[in-house]
Every structure is written in structure tokens, then in C-alpha cells.
Amino acid sequence: MLKPVLSKSKAIIIFLVFALGYFISTLLRAINATISPELVSEFSLSSGDLGLLSGAYFLGFASVQIPLGYLLDSKGPKKIVSYFLSLTIVGIILFANAKNFQILLLSRLLIGIGVGACLMGPLTAYRVWFQDGTQQRSNSWMLMVGAIGMLSSSLPVQYLLPSVGWRGVFINLAILTSICIILIVLFIPNWENSNSNQTSKQGRLSDIWSNNFFKSLVPMGFFNYGALFAIQTLWAGPWLTRVSGYTPEESAKGLFLLYSSLLFSFLLWGYYIPRFSKNISDAVKLLRWGAPLNLIVLVVIILLGSKAGAIHWAIFGISSIFLSLTQPAVGMAFPLNNAGKALTSFNLLLFVGAFFLQWIIGLIIDLGMKINISEENSFKIAMSFVLLTSFFSYLFFLFKSKN
């Protein structure tokens, strides 16, 4: 399948429009870390409830990834991303008007489903419309935009809470999502898959899940990448308030530091990484050396306990940047007309892992406190679970990627 030739200005417009959608997606993903004190107070949530509520986003997101792959390959990002974002608006409005935990949970699930195409849609488009040499850069800069979304969910949201409240914040997000849909309809090209008649031959999910490279990344996608999502979008915040002793405003500032660190890291990563990673082989080499760095940082955080603050979680986020090599590498490992299925299959692992880990961390904390383990040590035990599962997943990758 030949790649369409796009002018630079057209490519920039496509990137910016899709970037707005991903900005909204990640802001919604991470916002519970900032508004968690208000939700806990208003709805009397336990740590397990809070983990389940935030994890519902990931569950909804993961539930649509496989059908999403087929839809993106056949219908294209323009239609699918705009349709899915319409459902996001429903979820946002429902969340803003929720009166009980059950409605909060349902609305977070709908939001997760609705934003499920906000990264995979663009990455599928870039795989077809952009040249191979720009895949890592496009992916990194999309993740940079995601960091801007998470950044906006911290201090900016914290400052808005006294004036508009958390419900008012969500109403404004519904308006912004509507604007994004209009821009997608106006500026994103229609989809023409010239190899659609070969889908039955090249488009089987079994081709993806039986691929040795894909299989080597399955545990890392689930545990390592899933843990990164679970921590940066929820549990870094409660750690700062309940372990490090930060006030809610200090915690928001700490999250701002974490997300701003991610932003600049992805900006620099996107600029320099094409020089070092041009294909799957390069990505594997970098992953072998770079993937353990965040595990070393996590060991330090666990050992420091209450002395581990925002700067340590920021370093954890920066040291996790090597994991971003996995998504574009997976996309390049398969034919163009199967890129959507490959990317969404891997994304399924990430978000099921994020849901599982976000919830299980909360359950471990609750269980520890029920058996009279201190709150700090309960958090440390939960993070030790993350550490061990991520470490063994990395070992699996080392073994499989050498075969």
C-alpha cells in the first residue's frame, strides 16, 4: 500500500486537530488525581472505590480496542474518532450531574469508551499518511500533548475548583470536546484504504497475537506500561497527600511538576529519538537498556516512603519514557492496512493493565490498613507489587526478544 504524499502544512493541521482530542483524553484520564479529595469527601469513597472509579476509565477504554482496530482500518480516523467523542460528551455530562457512586462509575466507563480512539485513531492515520522515519517523533509528540493534558488536570483544575467546582470543570470539558469534533469533521481527510480488499488475508487478529515481537511485549504492556498509567493518573496524587503529607494544593503542584517533566521529556524525546530508533531492531535495543530505569527509581521511592515526594515521582515519569518506544514499533511490525488492529491490540494490554493495577493498588492499601498495617507501609506494599510484576515482565521481554 503506497503512502499518500501530504504537504507539510496539511500534516501539521492533521496533527494539531488530533492533538486536541488526545489532550482532552489525557486530561480526563488524570483529573481524578486532582479532584479525588472532593470525590472522597462528597461520596465517602474508600481507596478501593477510588481505584475502581478511576480504573473504570481504563476498562471502558480497553473494552473497545479490538473492534476499534477493525473500524479504524475500514472506516478511518475521521469518522471513528468523531463518533466516539460524541459518546464522551454524554459521559462527561453524566459525570457532572452524578448523585451517587454508581452514576460516577457508569459515566467514567462511558468516558473511557468515548476517548478510546483519541490516540489510536491518530497513530493509525500517521502510520498511513506519514513516512516511517517520522513515526517515533509523531508518537512522542502526541505523548507530549498527552502530558500537557495531564498537566492541565493538576494546578489549573485545582485553581478552578473554588470558583466553578469539579462539576463545572466537566461541563466546560463537554464544550471543548464538541469543538474538537467540529474541527475533526472540517480538517481531517477522508479515509481511502486501497488494500481493503485484502483485509481478509492480512487483517486477522491471529497474525498479531501470534507475532513473536508482539508476544514479547505483552507482559510489559500490561504491567510496566499499565503501572505507569495507573500511577501518573491516580496514585501519585494520594501518595503525596497520604504518605508524604502534602496538602491538596501542594499535591496539585506536585502533579504539575510530574506532568511538566513528562511534557519536556517527550518534547526532547520526539526531537532526538529518530536519530537513534529508525526501526524495530533499534527500539528493542533501547528498550533492553532503558526499560529498567523506572524500576530502579521505584525501588528508591519505596525505600524512602514518606520522604519520597513530587520530585521522585517526576523522575519516575521521566525514566519511564523508554516505554513509549513500544507503540510505534508495534505499528511498524505489521502491514499498513492492519496497523489499526495492531495498535489497538497493544493498547488493549496497556489499558486493561492500567485498570487492573489502578484497582489492585487501592485494594492492597485497604487490606493493609484493615490488618493494622500503617497507611505508609500499605502504600509501599502496593508499590512493591507493581515493582515485582514489572520486573518479571521485563525479564520475559529480554528472554523472548532474543529468540
N, C-alpha and C positions, 0 to 999 in steps of 0.2 A: 504493500500500500504506500503510494507516494505521499509525502508530506506536502500540504498546501503551503505556498510561499506567502507569508504575511509581511506587510510593511512594518517597520519598527513602531510607527505611531499606532497602528492597529493593534499590535501585540501589547503595547503599553496600556491602551484603553481596556483591552480584554483583561489584563492583569489587575488593573485598578478596580474594575467593576466586581470581579470575583473576589478581590481582596476585601471589599466592603462586606460581602456576605460572610467571609471567614472571620472577619473582625467581630461581627455580631455573634457568630457561633461560639467563638472562644470567650467573649465577654459573658455570654450566658452560661458557658461551661464553668467558669471560675467564680461567678458572682456570689455563689453560696458561701464561699470562704469569707467574704466581707460581711454579708448580711446574716451569717449564722447566729450571732448573738441575738439579733431581733427575732429570728425564727424560733430559736430555742426558748426565748422568753415568752413569745406570744402563743406558741403551740406546745410548750412543755416537752420538747424533744430530748430523747436520750442520745448518747453518742451513736448507738446503733441506728436510731431513727434518722439522725443527721446524715450518717453514711449511706443509708438506703435512699434517702431523698436525693442526695447529690448523685448517687450511683444510678438512679433511675434515668438520668440524662444519658449515661453511657449505655444502659440497657436498651433504651429506645433507639439510640444511635446505632448500636450493634445489630439490632433486630432487622434493620432494613438494608444492611450492607450487601448481602448476596443478591436479592432482587434488584438493588440499586445498580450493581455491576452490569446486569443484563440491560437495564433501562438506559444507562449511560452509553453503552456500546451501540444500542439500536436507535434511541431517540435523541441522544445528545445532551450536553450540559445545559443548554439554554432552556429547553422545556423542563427538564427534570429538576434543576436547581430552583427555578421559579415556582414550580408546582409544590415542591417540598417546603419552600419558605412560606408559602401560604398557610400550610399547616402549623408552622412555627408561630405565626401570628395568633392562631387560635389558642395554642398552648400558653403563650405569653399573657394573653388577656385572661385566660382561665386562672393562671397563677396569681395575677394581680388582684383577682377577686376571690381568692380561695378563703374559705372559712374554717377548714379543718385539714388535718394532715393527709387524709385520703385524696382530697382535691389537689393539694400541693403535689402529691406523689403522681397522680394522673397527669397533671399539667407538665411536670418535669419530663415525664415519659414522652408526651406529645412534642415537647420542645426538642428532645433528643432525636426523635424521628424526623422532625422538620428540618433540622440543621444537618442531617446525616449526609447530605450531598455537598455541603459547603466547601469541603476540601477535596473530596474525591472527584467531584464534578470538574473543578479547575485542573487537577492533576491529570485527569483523563484528556481534557482539552489540550493541555500543554504537551502531553505525550504525542498527540497527533499534529498539533499546529506549530509547536516549537521544535527546534533541532535538538538532537541528543546532547550536544555539548552544553545546552542551557538547562537541562533537566534538574541537576542538583541545585543550580542557582535559583531557578524558579521555585523549587520546593523549599529551599532555605528562606527565601524572601517571603513566601507565603507563611512559613512558620514565624518569621519576624512580625508579620502583620498579626498573626495569632497572639504573639507576645504583647503587641500593642492592645489587643482586645482584653487580655488578662490584666495588663497594666491599668486599663481604664476601669476594670472591675474593682480595683483596690481603692486608692485615695480619692479619685474622682467620685466614685459611688459613695464612699464614706462621707464626703463633704456634702453630697446631695441629700443624704438621709434625713438630716434635721429639717430641711425645707420641704421636700416632696414625699419623703417616706419611701420605703422599699417598694410599695405598691405603685407609687408614682413613677419610680425609675422604670418599672416594667412597662407601664403604659407608653412612655417615651421610646422604649425599645421596640414596641409594636409599630410605632410610627416610622422609625428608622428602617425597620425590616420592610415595610411597604414601599419606601423609597428605593430600597435595594432591588426589589422585584421589578419596579418600573425601569430601572437602569439596565437590568439584565435583558428585558424584553426589547429595549431600544438599541443596545450596543453589542450584544453578543451574537456572533454569526450563527446561521442555521447549520445543522449538522448534516454532513454528507459522508456516509460510510460506504465507500466504493467496494469494500470487501464484505458487505453484509450478506452476500450470497454464500460466503464461505464460513459463516458463523458456526454452522453445524459441524464443520470439520475442525476448525481451530478454536471454537468458543466453549469447549467443555470445561466444567469446573474440575473434573478429574485431572485434566492436564496441569492445572495449577497446584492442586493439593498433593499430587504425586511428584512434583518437581523437587529435586534434591536441594536446590538452593532455597526454595520456599520453605521446605520442611526444616532446614537448619535454623530458620529464623522464627519458627512457630513458638517455642517457649520464650524466647527473648521478646517477641512481640507481645505475648500475653503478660509475662511477669515484669520484665525490665521496663518496657515502654508503658505498659499498663500502670505500673507503680509510679512512674514519673507523672503521668496524668493525674492519678489519684492524689498524690502529694501536692503538686503545684496548684491543683484546682480546689482542694479542700483541706487536707490535713496539715499543711504548713501553717495555715491560719490558727486552728485550735492548738497546735504545738506552741506557737508563740504566746497565746493568751493563757493556756492552762499548764504549760510546762515552764516556759521562760518567764511568765509573769507580766507579759505586755498588757497594756490597756487595749480596748478595741481600736482606738485611733493609732496607737503605736503599732499594733498588728497590721493595720491597713498600710502604714508607712513601710513596714517590713515586707509586706507582699508587693508593694510598689517597687521596692529595691529588687526583689526576686524577679519580677516581670520585666523591669527595665534592664536588668542584667541579661535576661533571655533575649530581649529585643536587640541590644547591641551585639550580642554574641551571634545571633542569626544574620544580622546585617553584615558583619565581617565574614562570617562563615560562607554566606552566599557569594560574597565577592571573591574570596580566595579558593574555595573548595574546588571549582572547576579545574584549577591548576594541578590538583592532586588526585582527584577522583573523576576519571573520564568514562569508566566502565564498571561492571560488576566486580571484576578482579581487584580493582583499586579500592572499591568500597569494602570488600571483605578484609583486605589488609589493614585498612584504617580501623575497622570495627574490632579486629583482633587486638590491636594495641590500645584503642581508645575507650572501648565499652566498659572496662573495669574501673575507670577513673571515678565515676559517680558512686560505685560501691565502696571505694576507699573513703570517700567523703562521708558516706552514710555511716561507716564504722566510727569515724571521728564524732559525728553528731550523736550517735547512740552513747558513746563513752562520755561525752560532755554533758549530756542530759540537759538540765535547766540552764547550763552555761552556753548551750548552743542556741544562737539567736538568728536574726534575719540574714546576717552576712553569711552564715554557714549554709542556710538553705539556698541563698543566691549562688554560692559556689557549687552546691549540689546541682542546681539547674544548669549552670554553665558547663559543668563536667559531663552532663548528660547529652551534650549536643551531638556526640558521635552517633547516637541512636537515630538521628534524623537521616543518616545515610541509607537506612533500610528501605523507606518507601519508594524513592525514585529508582533504587536498584531493582526492587521487585517489579516496578512498571517496565523497566527496560529488559527484564528477563523473558518477556512474553511478546507475541505478535501485537501489532498496533490495534487490530480490531478486537483483541482480548485484553487490552490494557485496563479497561474499566473493571472487569471481573477480577483481575489480578490485584489491583489496588484495593478494591473493596473487600476482597477476601482477607488481605493482610490487615486492613483497617478493622475488620470484624474481630480479629485477635486482640488488637490494641484496646478496643472499647469494651469487649467482654472482660478482658483482663482488668481494665480500669474499674468497671462496675464491681467485679468480684473483690478486688483489693480495697477499693474505697469502702465497701460494706464490711469486709472481714476485719479491716483495721479498727473500725468502730466497735465491732463485736468483741474483738480481743481486748480493747480498752475497757469496755463494760464488764466483761468477765473478770478481768484482773481486779477491778475495783470491787466487784461483788465478793471476791475471796480475800478482801482486805490487803491487796497489793496497792501501794501508793499510786496516785494518778501519774506521776512522772515515770515510775517504773512500768506501769501499764502501757504507756506510750512507747517506752523503749522496747518492751517485748513485742509490740505490734510492728515496730520498725525493724526489729531483728527478724521477724517472719518475712518481711519484704526483702531484707538483705539475703537471707538464705535461699529463698526461691529464685531471686535474681542471679545469685552466684551460680547455682546449679544450671540455670538456663544458659548462662554464658559458657559454662563448660560443655554443654550439649552442642552449642554453636561451634565451639572450637573443634570438637570431635567430628561433627558432620561436615563442616566446611572444608576439612582436609581430605575427605573421601571423594 
